[in-house]
Amino acid sequence: MRLLVDTGRRRIHADFEVLDVTVEHVRDDGSLTVRVRAVSTLEEFDVASPPTNEPRLFIWLQDVDVVQQEAGEANGRWLFADLGEMSIEKQVSGPLRPLAQSTLDELDARDAERAAHRHEDEAWSEGHTHVAMTFLRLKGVGM
């Protein structure tokens, strides 16, 4: 990744799916190095060659150092501490495997939850705007 940044290039990931994770190294402090094998669309670009939006799927490997959060809201979660170099295994065509119905149901539930939060945010914003406009009108500054 550093090589990409140093040469002014960037990489876009999308349609990300983890295929497997293996523990490579356990340290005395409890942190781990894991090897992630995943598939995603990858596209490298720079100023002279912008993204083409033509999805190409690649299977790739990357070593990741992780630590366990022991305080706050994320207590017990594993957090990325360092990303190793990514190596591309091969280009593939997808989907690699069908999604399980439980995964599809979970994705639908998350979408519904996001939609509910968006609706709440919009309702709050509309109410806040109404109150602000009413206040301004009462002060004689309104439209």
RAURZI-V432763 format. One line per field, one symbol per residue. ss: DSSP state (a for helix, b for strand, c for the rest). phi: phi as a letter, one per 30 degrees, with the letter a starting at -180 (. if undefined). psi: psi as a letter, one per 20 degrees, with the letter a starting at -180 (. if undefined). A space follows every 50 residues. Layout:
# RAURZI-V432763
ss = ???
phi = ???
psi = ???
This chain:
# RAURZI-V432763
ss = caaaaacccbbbbbbbbbbbbbbbbbcccccbbbbbbbbbbbbbbccccc ccccccbbbbbbbbbbbbcccccccccbbbbbbbbbbbbbbbcccccccc aaaaaaaaaaaaaaaaaaaaaaaaaaaaaaaaaaaaaaccccc
phi = .eddddcicbbccahdbddabbdcaccddjdbcccccbbadbbcabddbd echcdbdbcbbadbdbbcdcbidceidccdcacddcbddadbccddaddd edddddddddddddddddddddddddddddddddeddddicdd
psi = ghggghjjqrppqrlpppgrpqphpprhjiqqpqopprprqppqrahhnr qikopppqprqppppqqppjrahkpiqpqphqpaqpppgrqrqaqhqqqq hhgggggggggggggggggggggggggggggghgghghijia.
